[in-house]
Amino acid sequence: MQHHFFAYMNRMKLIRRWSLMRNTQRENDMEHSFQTAMFAHAIALLGNVRYERDYDAEHIAVLAMYHDASEVITGDLPTPIKHNNPAIKKEYHKLESLAEKRLLTMLPADIMSEYEPLIEPDEKCEAWRIVKAADKISAYIKCVEERKAGNLEFAQAEESTLASIRKIDLPEVQDFMDEFVPGFGMSLDEISRG
């Protein structure tokens, strides 16, 4: 029997992010998910090493890899649409849930249960908090890069995203922001000098 789960996942590279905004460089869900996974993994490691957390950093990285998986079916609904109307937000969450369930049916039955916590995550767990923080940091970096390229379209998003990140009460997230994120606003020559 053939299974199409990974053929669908491969289409993450076709899902454009920030579709209502003028972009100097387009970003897709696959790129974003990889970046989010790297950041989530690093934040988890910072938490473990510096703050005596007990995060499963590898699990968190994989959870981040799949955090937008349902968008291969639903597409990426822009934030102003998704979050500014409670009725639309509720219905969109229903669509996401249906898409997640459909994706799971594309897996062999004997490994479906292994993917279930990745595709339909427990959004109340600590691991998910790390993933969502990394997701916000990825969005913030996109805004920084657009501003650096002279595009002011992202200025308000940059400001509001930074404010929401600064409210996250995890010191490992703030450490990541302070230690790693400034380099994204620099030129190649600046970061190469160390």
GROMACS elastic network, one bead per residue, 0.5 to 0.9 nm:
[ bonds ]
;  ai    aj funct       b0    kb
    1   108     6  0.85409   500
    2   106     6  0.88576   500
    2   108     6  0.85856   500
    3     6     6  0.79038   500
    3     7     6  0.84240   500
    3   105     6  0.88093   500
    3   106     6  0.54529   500
    3   107     6  0.57856   500
    3   108     6  0.67141   500
    4     7     6  0.51242   500
    4     8     6  0.62666   500
    4     9     6  0.86820   500
    4   103     6  0.86784   500
    4   106     6  0.54625   500
    4   107     6  0.72140   500
    5     8     6  0.52807   500
    5     9     6  0.62637   500
    5    10     6  0.87137   500
    5   103     6  0.62787   500
    5   104     6  0.75770   500
    5   105     6  0.81899   500
    5   107     6  0.57660   500
    6    10     6  0.59216   500
    6    11     6  0.85987   500
    6   106     6  0.85696   500
    6   107     6  0.86944   500
    7    10     6  0.51694   500
    7    11     6  0.68263   500
    8    11     6  0.52773   500
    8    12     6  0.74139   500
    8    69     6  0.89712   500
    8    72     6  0.65604   500
    8    73     6  0.83208   500
    8   103     6  0.80982   500
    8   106     6  0.89157   500
    9    12     6  0.55498   500
    9    13     6  0.83937   500
    9    30     6  0.84946   500
    9    66     6  0.88280   500
    9    69     6  0.68995   500
    9    72     6  0.68120   500
   10    13     6  0.64337   500
   10    14     6  0.83102   500
   10    30     6  0.79463   500
   10    72     6  0.87246   500
   11    14     6  0.52493   500
   11    15     6  0.70555   500
   11    29     6  0.88251   500
   11    30     6  0.81247   500
   11    72     6  0.62744   500
   12    15     6  0.53408   500
   12    16     6  0.84884   500
   12    28     6  0.69603   500
   12    29     6  0.51609   500
   12    31     6  0.84825   500
   12    33     6  0.88694   500
   12    68     6  0.85727   500
   12    69     6  0.74604   500
   12    71     6  0.74908   500
   12    72     6  0.56451   500
   13    16     6  0.76707   500
   13    27     6  0.87079   500
   13    28     6  0.53737   500
   13    29     6  0.57983   500
   13    31     6  0.71103   500
   14    28     6  0.64165   500
   14    29     6  0.74853   500
   14    30     6  0.81168   500
   14    72     6  0.82644   500
   15    27     6  0.85491   500
   15    28     6  0.53718   500
   15    29     6  0.55938   500
   15    30     6  0.79447   500
   15    71     6  0.73576   500
   15    72     6  0.67824   500
   15    75     6  0.62495   500
   15    76     6  0.67838   500
   16    19     6  0.63057   500
   16    26     6  0.71560   500
   16    27     6  0.60181   500
   16    29     6  0.64554   500
   16    75     6  0.81286   500
   16    76     6  0.70781   500
   17    20     6  0.86630   500
   17    26     6  0.74640   500
   17    27     6  0.56652   500
   17    28     6  0.54266   500
   17    29     6  0.65212   500
   17    32     6  0.85221   500
   17    76     6  0.63675   500
   17    77     6  0.85708   500
   17    78     6  0.78279   500
   18    21     6  0.55654   500
   18    22     6  0.80342   500
   18    23     6  0.76875   500
   18    26     6  0.81394   500
   18    27     6  0.76500   500
   18    28     6  0.88363   500
   18    76     6  0.82693   500
   18    77     6  0.88789   500
   18    78     6  0.65402   500
   18    79     6  0.84953   500
   19    22     6  0.77706   500
   19    23     6  0.84591   500
   19    26     6  0.89039   500
   19    76     6  0.81691   500
   19    77     6  0.84045   500
   19    78     6  0.67523   500
   20    78     6  0.68423   500
   21   153     6  0.67795   500
   21   154     6  0.77592   500
   22    25     6  0.89323   500
   22   151     6  0.80454   500
   22   153     6  0.65742   500
   22   154     6  0.85148   500
   23    26     6  0.58790   500
   23    27     6  0.85051   500
   23   146     6  0.70441   500
   23   151     6  0.75546   500
   23   153     6  0.80271   500
   23   154     6  0.86607   500
   24   145     6  0.89543   500
   24   146     6  0.64165   500
   24   149     6  0.70148   500
   24   150     6  0.85610   500
   24   151     6  0.69779   500
   25   145     6  0.89407   500
   25   146     6  0.77192   500
   27    30     6  0.84795   500
   27    31     6  0.66808   500
   27    32     6  0.70409   500
   27   142     6  0.85109   500
   28    31     6  0.55480   500
   28    32     6  0.62532   500
   28    33     6  0.86465   500
   29    33     6  0.58624   500
   29    34     6  0.85098   500
   29    68     6  0.71452   500
   29    69     6  0.84986   500
   29    71     6  0.80724   500
   29    72     6  0.86377   500
   29    76     6  0.83404   500
   30    33     6  0.51444   500
   30    34     6  0.62467   500
   30    35     6  0.86508   500
   30    65     6  0.83344   500
   30    68     6  0.88555   500
   31    34     6  0.52922   500
   31    35     6  0.62632   500
   31    36     6  0.85900   500
   32    35     6  0.51606   500
   32    36     6  0.60155   500
   32    37     6  0.85268   500
   32    65     6  0.87998   500
   32   135     6  0.81639   500
   32   138     6  0.69947   500
   32   139     6  0.84392   500
   33    36     6  0.50042   500
   33    37     6  0.60400   500
   33    38     6  0.86416   500
   33    64     6  0.64262   500
   33    65     6  0.50001   500
   33    66     6  0.70121   500
   33    67     6  0.71514   500
   33    68     6  0.71251   500
   33    69     6  0.88695   500
   33   135     6  0.81759   500
   33   138     6  0.89449   500
   34    37     6  0.51004   500
   34    38     6  0.63207   500
   34    39     6  0.87293   500
   34    61     6  0.88440   500
   34    64     6  0.78402   500
   34    65     6  0.59366   500
   35    38     6  0.51866   500
   35    39     6  0.62751   500
   35    40     6  0.85856   500
   35    64     6  0.89109   500
   35    65     6  0.85444   500
   35   134     6  0.84200   500
   35   135     6  0.84969   500
   35   138     6  0.67220   500
   36    39     6  0.51478   500
   36    40     6  0.59639   500
   36    41     6  0.84755   500
   36    61     6  0.79603   500
   36    64     6  0.59890   500
   36    65     6  0.71099   500
   36    67     6  0.88312   500
   36   131     6  0.71733   500
   36   132     6  0.86833   500
   36   133     6  0.88641   500
   36   134     6  0.52868   500
   36   135     6  0.53936   500
   36   136     6  0.85876   500
   36   137     6  0.78815   500
   36   138     6  0.60222   500
   37    40     6  0.51185   500
   37    41     6  0.60515   500
   37    42     6  0.85927   500
   37    60     6  0.74930   500
   37    62     6  0.66452   500
   37    63     6  0.75901   500
   37    65     6  0.53116   500
   37    66     6  0.87504   500
   37   131     6  0.75546   500
   37   134     6  0.75364   500
   37   135     6  0.85490   500
   38    41     6  0.52697   500
   38    42     6  0.63220   500
   38    43     6  0.87323   500
   38    61     6  0.65513   500
   38    64     6  0.84011   500
   38    65     6  0.88252   500
   38   134     6  0.84260   500
   39    42     6  0.51357   500
   39    43     6  0.61144   500
   39    44     6  0.85573   500
   39    61     6  0.80639   500
   39    64     6  0.89452   500
   39   130     6  0.89865   500
   39   131     6  0.83423   500
   39   133     6  0.88457   500
   39   134     6  0.54554   500
   39   135     6  0.82986   500
   39   137     6  0.79919   500
   39   138     6  0.79513   500
   39   176     6  0.82303   500
   40    43     6  0.51022   500
   40    44     6  0.61141   500
   40    45     6  0.86066   500
   40    57     6  0.77169   500
   40    60     6  0.64297   500
   40    61     6  0.57807   500
   40    64     6  0.68286   500
   40   127     6  0.88638   500
   40   130     6  0.58492   500
   40   131     6  0.54524   500
   40   132     6  0.84130   500
   40   133     6  0.75810   500
   40   134     6  0.51100   500
   40   135     6  0.81080   500
   41    44     6  0.51851   500
   41    45     6  0.62653   500
   41    46     6  0.87073   500
   41    56     6  0.88058   500
   41    57     6  0.51476   500
   41    58     6  0.65172   500
   41    59     6  0.84549   500
   41    60     6  0.61904   500
   41    62     6  0.87061   500
   41    64     6  0.85945   500
   41   130     6  0.85969   500
   41   131     6  0.86778   500
   41   134     6  0.88338   500
   42    45     6  0.50418   500
   42    46     6  0.61467   500
   42    47     6  0.85764   500
   42    57     6  0.77112   500
   42    61     6  0.86744   500
   42   176     6  0.78006   500
   43    46     6  0.50450   500
   43    47     6  0.61789   500
   43    48     6  0.86692   500
   43    57     6  0.82893   500
   43   130     6  0.70576   500
   43   133     6  0.88779   500
   43   134     6  0.77822   500
   43   172     6  0.57322   500
   43   173     6  0.59876   500
   43   175     6  0.82501   500
   43   176     6  0.64004   500
   44    47     6  0.50334   500
   44    48     6  0.62243   500
   44    49     6  0.86811   500
   44    53     6  0.81059   500
   44    54     6  0.85838   500
   44    55     6  0.58658   500
   44    56     6  0.73906   500
   44    57     6  0.51975   500
   44    58     6  0.87423   500
   44    60     6  0.74421   500
   44    61     6  0.87216   500
   44   127     6  0.83576   500
   44   130     6  0.70558   500
   44   172     6  0.75016   500
   44   173     6  0.87623   500
   45    48     6  0.50476   500
   45    49     6  0.60605   500
   45    50     6  0.82630   500
   45    53     6  0.87155   500
   45    55     6  0.75846   500
   45    56     6  0.86180   500
   45    57     6  0.61653   500
   45   172     6  0.85484   500
   46    49     6  0.52846   500
   46    50     6  0.56345   500
   46    51     6  0.73721   500
   46    53     6  0.87478   500
   46   171     6  0.89594   500
   46   172     6  0.55625   500
   46   173     6  0.83500   500
   46   175     6  0.78778   500
   46   176     6  0.78952   500
   47    50     6  0.54956   500
   47    52     6  0.64442   500
   47    53     6  0.53358   500
   47    54     6  0.78927   500
   47    55     6  0.74186   500
   47   170     6  0.83754   500
   47   171     6  0.77408   500
   47   172     6  0.51347   500
   47   173     6  0.83175   500
   48    51     6  0.57682   500
   48    54     6  0.57735   500
   48    55     6  0.63279   500
   48    56     6  0.88857   500
   48    57     6  0.85620   500
   48   172     6  0.88639   500
   49    52     6  0.59715   500
   49    53     6  0.74707   500
   50    53     6  0.80056   500
   50   172     6  0.77323   500
   51   171     6  0.80520   500
   51   172     6  0.75747   500
   54    57     6  0.87815   500
   55    58     6  0.87180   500
   55    59     6  0.84879   500
   55    60     6  0.77820   500
   55   126     6  0.81683   500
   55   127     6  0.71328   500
   56    59     6  0.53823   500
   56    60     6  0.62255   500
   56    61     6  0.87538   500
   56   127     6  0.79517   500
   57    60     6  0.50259   500
   57    61     6  0.61837   500
   57    62     6  0.87532   500
   57   127     6  0.85687   500
   58    61     6  0.50549   500
   58    62     6  0.63503   500
   58    63     6  0.85696   500
   59    62     6  0.51685   500
   59    63     6  0.60261   500
   59    64     6  0.85492   500
   59   118     6  0.88786   500
   59   127     6  0.81914   500
   60    64     6  0.61344   500
   60    65     6  0.86198   500
   60   127     6  0.57530   500
   60   128     6  0.76218   500
   60   130     6  0.74930   500
   60   131     6  0.68158   500
   61    64     6  0.51079   500
   61    65     6  0.62920   500
   61   131     6  0.78816   500
   62    66     6  0.66210   500
   62    67     6  0.86576   500
   62   118     6  0.74046   500
   63    66     6  0.54456   500
   63    67     6  0.60655   500
   63   117     6  0.81151   500
   63   118     6  0.51895   500
   63   119     6  0.79191   500
   63   121     6  0.77627   500
   63   127     6  0.80956   500
   63   128     6  0.78179   500
   63   131     6  0.72781   500
   64    68     6  0.80833   500
   64   118     6  0.83621   500
   64   128     6  0.82783   500
   64   130     6  0.87720   500
   64   131     6  0.54533   500
   64   132     6  0.82736   500
   64   134     6  0.81941   500
   64   135     6  0.80656   500
   65    68     6  0.77377   500
   65    69     6  0.80909   500
   65   118     6  0.86622   500
   66    70     6  0.83693   500
   66   118     6  0.62637   500
   66   119     6  0.62559   500
   67    70     6  0.80524   500
   67   118     6  0.75009   500
   67   119     6  0.71255   500
   67   120     6  0.88423   500
   67   121     6  0.82466   500
   67   131     6  0.77177   500
   67   132     6  0.86567   500
   67   135     6  0.87572   500
   68    71     6  0.56512   500
   68    72     6  0.80399   500
   68    76     6  0.85664   500
   68   119     6  0.85735   500
   69    72     6  0.60695   500
   69    73     6  0.82410   500
   69    99     6  0.86626   500
   69   100     6  0.74560   500
   69   103     6  0.83314   500
   69   119     6  0.67835   500
   70    73     6  0.56963   500
   70    74     6  0.62847   500
   70    75     6  0.78452   500
   70    95     6  0.87715   500
   70    96     6  0.57876   500
   70    97     6  0.78597   500
   70    98     6  0.85523   500
   70    99     6  0.52977   500
   70   100     6  0.53315   500
   70   101     6  0.89136   500
   70   102     6  0.88571   500
   70   103     6  0.74321   500
   70   119     6  0.77129   500
   71    76     6  0.56101   500
   71    77     6  0.84714   500
   71    96     6  0.75657   500
   71    99     6  0.78882   500
   72    75     6  0.57615   500
   72    76     6  0.82790   500
   72    99     6  0.84099   500
   73    96     6  0.83997   500
   73    99     6  0.60128   500
   73   100     6  0.86779   500
   73   102     6  0.88607   500
   73   103     6  0.85096   500
   74    77     6  0.77826   500
   74    92     6  0.87083   500
   74    95     6  0.70986   500
   74    96     6  0.68237   500
   74    99     6  0.69010   500
   76    79     6  0.87038   500
   77    80     6  0.85618   500
   77    81     6  0.68241   500
   77    82     6  0.61098   500
   77    92     6  0.85476   500
   78    81     6  0.55535   500
   78    82     6  0.61144   500
   78    83     6  0.85857   500
   79    83     6  0.56688   500
   79    84     6  0.77411   500
   80    83     6  0.57538   500
   80    84     6  0.56301   500
   80    85     6  0.85585   500
   81    84     6  0.58156   500
   81    85     6  0.69961   500
   81    88     6  0.75813   500
   81    89     6  0.81339   500
   82    85     6  0.68596   500
   82    86     6  0.83531   500
   82    88     6  0.62510   500
   82    89     6  0.51849   500
   82    90     6  0.88851   500
   82    92     6  0.71279   500
   83    86     6  0.68738   500
   83    88     6  0.76387   500
   83    89     6  0.56812   500
   84    88     6  0.80999   500
   84    89     6  0.76827   500
   85    88     6  0.53960   500
   85    89     6  0.61219   500
   85    90     6  0.86786   500
   86    90     6  0.60915   500
   86    91     6  0.86158   500
   87    90     6  0.51955   500
   87    91     6  0.62457   500
   87    92     6  0.85193   500
   88    91     6  0.51307   500
   88    92     6  0.59039   500
   88    93     6  0.85227   500
   89    92     6  0.50950   500
   89    93     6  0.62242   500
   89    94     6  0.87447   500
   90    93     6  0.52289   500
   90    94     6  0.65056   500
   90    95     6  0.89021   500
   91    94     6  0.50131   500
   91    95     6  0.63584   500
   91    96     6  0.87031   500
   92    96     6  0.61465   500
   92    97     6  0.85726   500
   93    97     6  0.61613   500
   93    98     6  0.86507   500
   94    97     6  0.50913   500
   94    98     6  0.62840   500
   94    99     6  0.86274   500
   95    98     6  0.50858   500
   95    99     6  0.61016   500
   95   100     6  0.85728   500
   96    99     6  0.50201   500
   96   100     6  0.60995   500
   96   101     6  0.86280   500
   97   100     6  0.50755   500
   97   101     6  0.62554   500
   97   102     6  0.86077   500
   97   120     6  0.75866   500
   98   101     6  0.51666   500
   98   102     6  0.61802   500
   98   103     6  0.86804   500
   99   102     6  0.50128   500
   99   103     6  0.61697   500
   99   104     6  0.86861   500
  100   103     6  0.51232   500
  100   104     6  0.63250   500
  100   105     6  0.88617   500
  100   116     6  0.87203   500
  100   119     6  0.59579   500
  100   120     6  0.63660   500
  101   104     6  0.51639   500
  101   105     6  0.65301   500
  101   116     6  0.86720   500
  101   119     6  0.81953   500
  101   120     6  0.79053   500
  102   105     6  0.52274   500
  102   106     6  0.68612   500
  103   106     6  0.52903   500
  103   107     6  0.74004   500
  103   119     6  0.79661   500
  104   107     6  0.56189   500
  104   108     6  0.86697   500
  104   109     6  0.89302   500
  104   112     6  0.61820   500
  104   113     6  0.86032   500
  104   115     6  0.73034   500
  104   116     6  0.68536   500
  104   119     6  0.74325   500
  105   108     6  0.76600   500
  105   109     6  0.78419   500
  105   112     6  0.75512   500
  106   109     6  0.88094   500
  106   112     6  0.85665   500
  107   110     6  0.82999   500
  107   111     6  0.69214   500
  107   112     6  0.56694   500
  107   115     6  0.84955   500
  108   111     6  0.57840   500
  108   112     6  0.60875   500
  109   112     6  0.51539   500
  109   113     6  0.77554   500
  110   113     6  0.73044   500
  110   114     6  0.84613   500
  111   114     6  0.52794   500
  111   115     6  0.68264   500
  111   116     6  0.89551   500
  112   115     6  0.53508   500
  112   116     6  0.62011   500
  113   116     6  0.50613   500
  113   117     6  0.75865   500
  114   117     6  0.69274   500
  114   118     6  0.78973   500
  115   118     6  0.52263   500
  115   119     6  0.61433   500
  115   120     6  0.82760   500
  116   119     6  0.52381   500
  116   120     6  0.55415   500
  116   121     6  0.73647   500
  117   120     6  0.52247   500
  117   122     6  0.69968   500
  118   121     6  0.53463   500
  118   122     6  0.87239   500
  120   123     6  0.85870   500
  121   124     6  0.86736   500
  121   125     6  0.86140   500
  121   128     6  0.75213   500
  122   125     6  0.58345   500
  122   127     6  0.87164   500
  122   128     6  0.71070   500
  123   126     6  0.83911   500
  123   127     6  0.84481   500
  123   128     6  0.55617   500
  123   129     6  0.76672   500
  124   127     6  0.85211   500
  124   128     6  0.67955   500
  124   129     6  0.76219   500
  125   128     6  0.54733   500
  125   129     6  0.67438   500
  126   129     6  0.50453   500
  126   130     6  0.65657   500
  126   131     6  0.88379   500
  127   130     6  0.52610   500
  127   131     6  0.64170   500
  127   132     6  0.88064   500
  128   132     6  0.60732   500
  128   133     6  0.84605   500
  129   132     6  0.51865   500
  129   133     6  0.61275   500
  129   134     6  0.86099   500
  130   133     6  0.50725   500
  130   134     6  0.61646   500
  130   135     6  0.85049   500
  130   170     6  0.87816   500
  130   173     6  0.78917   500
  131   134     6  0.50884   500
  131   135     6  0.60458   500
  131   136     6  0.86820   500
  132   136     6  0.62192   500
  132   137     6  0.85794   500
  133   136     6  0.51598   500
  133   137     6  0.62253   500
  133   138     6  0.86503   500
  133   165     6  0.68776   500
  133   168     6  0.75654   500
  133   173     6  0.70284   500
  134   138     6  0.61133   500
  134   139     6  0.86285   500
  134   173     6  0.80556   500
  135   138     6  0.51407   500
  135   139     6  0.63792   500
  135   140     6  0.86942   500
  136   139     6  0.50254   500
  136   140     6  0.61050   500
  136   141     6  0.86236   500
  136   161     6  0.66918   500
  136   162     6  0.82976   500
  136   164     6  0.80881   500
  136   165     6  0.67499   500
  137   141     6  0.61366   500
  137   142     6  0.86155   500
  137   161     6  0.79494   500
  137   162     6  0.80222   500
  137   165     6  0.71681   500
  137   173     6  0.89839   500
  137   177     6  0.77733   500
  137   181     6  0.83099   500
  138   141     6  0.51610   500
  138   142     6  0.63543   500
  138   143     6  0.88215   500
  139   142     6  0.51107   500
  139   143     6  0.64649   500
  139   144     6  0.88373   500
  139   157     6  0.86600   500
  139   158     6  0.81245   500
  139   161     6  0.73899   500
  140   143     6  0.50837   500
  140   144     6  0.63142   500
  140   145     6  0.87159   500
  140   157     6  0.77481   500
  140   158     6  0.56334   500
  140   159     6  0.84928   500
  140   160     6  0.89771   500
  140   161     6  0.58232   500
  140   162     6  0.64461   500
  140   165     6  0.87226   500
  141   145     6  0.60820   500
  141   146     6  0.84995   500
  141   158     6  0.81926   500
  141   181     6  0.73968   500
  141   184     6  0.67473   500
  141   185     6  0.83249   500
  142   145     6  0.51630   500
  142   146     6  0.61843   500
  142   147     6  0.86734   500
  142   154     6  0.84451   500
  142   158     6  0.83687   500
  143   146     6  0.51333   500
  143   147     6  0.62041   500
  143   148     6  0.85261   500
  143   151     6  0.89672   500
  143   152     6  0.89844   500
  143   153     6  0.87124   500
  143   154     6  0.52979   500
  143   155     6  0.69587   500
  143   156     6  0.89235   500
  143   157     6  0.67998   500
  143   158     6  0.51220   500
  143   159     6  0.88742   500
  143   161     6  0.87799   500
  144   147     6  0.51730   500
  144   148     6  0.60490   500
  144   149     6  0.86257   500
  144   154     6  0.80176   500
  144   155     6  0.83320   500
  144   158     6  0.67461   500
  144   184     6  0.71552   500
  144   185     6  0.62297   500
  145   149     6  0.62504   500
  145   150     6  0.88194   500
  145   151     6  0.87313   500
  145   184     6  0.69381   500
  145   185     6  0.66264   500
  146   149     6  0.50620   500
  146   150     6  0.65386   500
  146   151     6  0.52510   500
  146   152     6  0.73344   500
  146   153     6  0.79528   500
  146   154     6  0.66017   500
  146   155     6  0.86083   500
  147   150     6  0.50221   500
  147   152     6  0.56251   500
  147   153     6  0.79066   500
  147   154     6  0.66967   500
  147   155     6  0.68369   500
  147   158     6  0.86987   500
  147   185     6  0.88160   500
  148   151     6  0.72618   500
  148   152     6  0.89967   500
  148   185     6  0.65719   500
  148   186     6  0.83750   500
  149   152     6  0.88141   500
  151   154     6  0.68398   500
  151   155     6  0.81364   500
  152   155     6  0.52129   500
  152   156     6  0.83931   500
  153   156     6  0.76172   500
  153   157     6  0.83096   500
  154   157     6  0.51932   500
  154   158     6  0.59631   500
  154   159     6  0.86928   500
  155   158     6  0.51145   500
  155   159     6  0.63657   500
  155   160     6  0.88259   500
  156   159     6  0.51299   500
  156   160     6  0.62102   500
  156   161     6  0.84139   500
  157   160     6  0.52646   500
  157   161     6  0.58136   500
  157   162     6  0.83446   500
  158   161     6  0.52640   500
  158   162     6  0.60481   500
  158   163     6  0.85821   500
  159   162     6  0.53207   500
  159   163     6  0.62760   500
  159   164     6  0.88086   500
  160   163     6  0.50676   500
  160   164     6  0.62734   500
  160   165     6  0.87206   500
  161   164     6  0.51309   500
  161   165     6  0.62445   500
  161   166     6  0.86729   500
  162   165     6  0.50816   500
  162   166     6  0.61571   500
  162   167     6  0.87558   500
  163   166     6  0.51778   500
  163   167     6  0.65095   500
  164   167     6  0.52501   500
  164   168     6  0.69653   500
  165   168     6  0.54354   500
  165   169     6  0.89245   500
  165   173     6  0.80569   500
  165   174     6  0.80059   500
  165   177     6  0.86713   500
  166   169     6  0.78702   500
  166   173     6  0.86593   500
  166   174     6  0.70524   500
  166   177     6  0.88983   500
  167   170     6  0.88802   500
  168   171     6  0.82153   500
  168   173     6  0.73488   500
  168   174     6  0.79065   500
  169   172     6  0.89165   500
  169   173     6  0.80439   500
  169   174     6  0.82990   500
  170   173     6  0.54754   500
  170   174     6  0.67772   500
  170   175     6  0.88868   500
  171   174     6  0.50056   500
  171   175     6  0.60236   500
  171   176     6  0.85625   500
  172   176     6  0.62169   500
  172   177     6  0.86588   500
  173   176     6  0.51446   500
  173   177     6  0.63120   500
  173   178     6  0.87309   500
  174   178     6  0.61162   500
  174   179     6  0.84871   500
  175   178     6  0.51155   500
  175   179     6  0.58775   500
  175   180     6  0.80615   500
  176   179     6  0.52994   500
  176   180     6  0.54629   500
  176   181     6  0.68883   500
  177   180     6  0.57910   500
  177   181     6  0.50389   500
  177   182     6  0.74692   500
  178   181     6  0.63192   500
  178   182     6  0.68872   500
  179   182     6  0.69913   500
  179   183     6  0.84679   500
  180   183     6  0.62420   500
  180   184     6  0.79581   500
  181   184     6  0.56492   500
  181   185     6  0.77610   500
  182   185     6  0.57152   500
  182   186     6  0.72318   500
  183   186     6  0.52184   500
  183   187     6  0.81006   500
  183   190     6  0.82757   500
  183   191     6  0.63295   500
  184   187     6  0.80015   500
  184   191     6  0.87275   500
  186   189     6  0.80461   500
  186   190     6  0.58746   500
  186   191     6  0.64101   500
  187   190     6  0.51575   500
  187   191     6  0.64036   500
  187   192     6  0.85164   500
  188   191     6  0.53043   500
  188   192     6  0.59164   500
  188   193     6  0.86327   500
  189   192     6  0.50837   500
  189   193     6  0.62980   500
  190   193     6  0.54454   500
  190   194     6  0.70532   500
  191   194     6  0.54278   500
